[in-house]
Amino acid sequence: MTTTLPAALGLDATQITYAQGIIAACKARNLPADRGERVADIAIETALTQSRLRLYANANNPDPLPLPHDAVARPHGPVATFP
């Protein structure tokens, strides 16, 4: 799998790190190359749509707030790169 991130996405270093983590997780599944690349594409597209590849903490749940996160949201449900 040779999934790369187009520069046109305008991602910063943190977002690229998260995307690389998604790619690594897809590679770890040992899927055939064509399927693994498609799975990584879908996963990154989903994370971009859901959170713009940001890791949000949930302001309604103070317990994880001390953990690393990029921003704080006030949602009604769980919050993460894939909410």
HELIX and SHEET records of a PDB file:
HELIX    1   1 ALA A    7  LEU A    9  5                                   3    
HELIX    2   2 ALA A   13  ALA A   28  1                                  16    
HELIX    3   3 ALA A   33  SER A   51  1                                  19    
SHEET    1   A 2 TYR A  56  ASN A  58  0                                        
SHEET    2   A 2 ALA A  71  ALA A  73  1                                        
END                                                                             
